[in-house]
Amino acid sequence: MAGQVEEGEGIGRRKRSVCKMAAEAEGPLKRLLVPFLLPEKCYDRFFVNLDLLDVPCLKILISKGLGLGIVAGSLLVKLPQVFKILGVKSAEGLNLQAVLLELVALTGTIVYSVANSFPFSSWGEALFLMLQTITICFLILHYRGHTMRGVALLGFYVLILLVLLSPLMPKAVVTLLQATNMPAVIVGRLLQVITNYRNGHTGHLSAVTIFLLFAGSLARIFTSIQETGDPLMAVTFIVSSICNGLIAFQLLYYWNVKIPHKWEKKHQ
């Protein structure tokens, strides 16, 4: 009888020990995943109830993972374009108006997302793309001999951005700015498409940057629907994907076309 009692106590101690180890292991994992990749209810479904096929939670996990991946990738998306401009010391082939319109669209996404408290994973790449885009704007002006205009543009843009992010900015103005994203994206991309067509080549456009932008905008259609539920954001990324696809197609079409020697020499 005493032996059975001792055996029962031993089993109880082992169970408590296992539970304690599980709880200790769960702590760091839970802090890592909640709320960055999963809400707590989905964490419990996956790791407590072991329901790994819960569709709503799988959608959240995929969307969060894609979103964070896009944000991380955006740190490098336009750097190939920046380095290409610096390497050849020329921004020819890039349409300044198109780049400025892209800057307007990115600014609208940032301001609208902050105003609506959207999760960073649903729009964070716009912040890093904005920093790289304003750098490209400056480099275009610099290599066209208008360095002071480039400096003035940087100062003016920072001032405008601070005003737009101010809590005093009316919500209607923020929504209107986001609504202008679609025409800004369409016109900006079409200007670049027309520039490529007239030149008969894509100049110093970076293929890496264009294809990454195309892939990112496609993925953003899903994440914007899943994480924000905002139709305006989703439609913006659909339009952006179509326009980025046009420029990606031109890069492939003109892939073997070399920049004419006279044209390149003239614009260096």
Rosetta blueprint (number, residue, H / E / L):
1 M L
2 A H
3 G H
4 Q H
5 V H
6 E H
7 E H
8 G H
9 E H
10 G H
11 I H
12 G H
13 R H
14 R H
15 K H
16 R H
17 S H
18 V H
19 C H
20 K H
21 M H
22 A H
23 A H
24 E H
25 A H
26 E H
27 G H
28 P H
29 L H
30 K H
31 R H
32 L H
33 L H
34 V L
35 P L
36 F L
37 L L
38 L L
39 P L
40 E H
41 K H
42 C H
43 Y H
44 D H
45 R H
46 F H
47 F H
48 V H
49 N L
50 L L
51 D L
52 L L
53 L L
54 D L
55 V H
56 P H
57 C H
58 L H
59 K H
60 I H
61 L H
62 I H
63 S H
64 K H
65 G H
66 L H
67 G H
68 L H
69 G H
70 I H
71 V H
72 A H
73 G H
74 S H
75 L H
76 L H
77 V H
78 K L
79 L H
80 P H
81 Q H
82 V H
83 F H
84 K H
85 I H
86 L H
87 G H
88 V H
89 K L
90 S L
91 A L
92 E L
93 G L
94 L L
95 N L
96 L H
97 Q H
98 A H
99 V H
100 L H
101 L H
102 E H
103 L H
104 V H
105 A H
106 L H
107 T H
108 G H
109 T H
110 I H
111 V H
112 Y H
113 S H
114 V H
115 A H
116 N L
117 S L
118 F L
119 P L
120 F H
121 S H
122 S H
123 W L
124 G H
125 E H
126 A H
127 L H
128 F H
129 L H
130 M H
131 L H
132 Q H
133 T H
134 I H
135 T H
136 I H
137 C H
138 F H
139 L H
140 I H
141 L H
142 H H
143 Y H
144 R L
145 G L
146 H L
147 T H
148 M H
149 R H
150 G H
151 V H
152 A H
153 L H
154 L H
155 G H
156 F H
157 Y H
158 V H
159 L H
160 I H
161 L H
162 L H
163 V H
164 L H
165 L L
166 S L
167 P L
168 L L
169 M L
170 P L
171 K H
172 A H
173 V H
174 V H
175 T H
176 L H
177 L H
178 Q H
179 A H
180 T L
181 N H
182 M H
183 P H
184 A H
185 V H
186 I H
187 V H
188 G H
189 R H
190 L H
191 L H
192 Q H
193 V H
194 I H
195 T H
196 N H
197 Y H
198 R H
199 N H
200 G L
201 H L
202 T L
203 G L
204 H L
205 L L
206 S L
207 A H
208 V H
209 T H
210 I H
211 F H
212 L H
213 L H
214 F H
215 A H
216 G H
217 S H
218 L H
219 A H
220 R H
221 I H
222 F H
223 T H
224 S H
225 I H
226 Q H
227 E H
228 T L
229 G L
230 D L
231 P H
232 L H
233 M H
234 A H
235 V H
236 T H
237 F H
238 I H
239 V H
240 S H
241 S H
242 I H
243 C H
244 N H
245 G H
246 L H
247 I H
248 A H
249 F H
250 Q H
251 L H
252 L H
253 Y H
254 Y L
255 W L
256 N L
257 V L
258 K L
259 I L
260 P L
261 H H
262 K H
263 W H
264 E H
265 K H
266 K H
267 H L
268 Q L
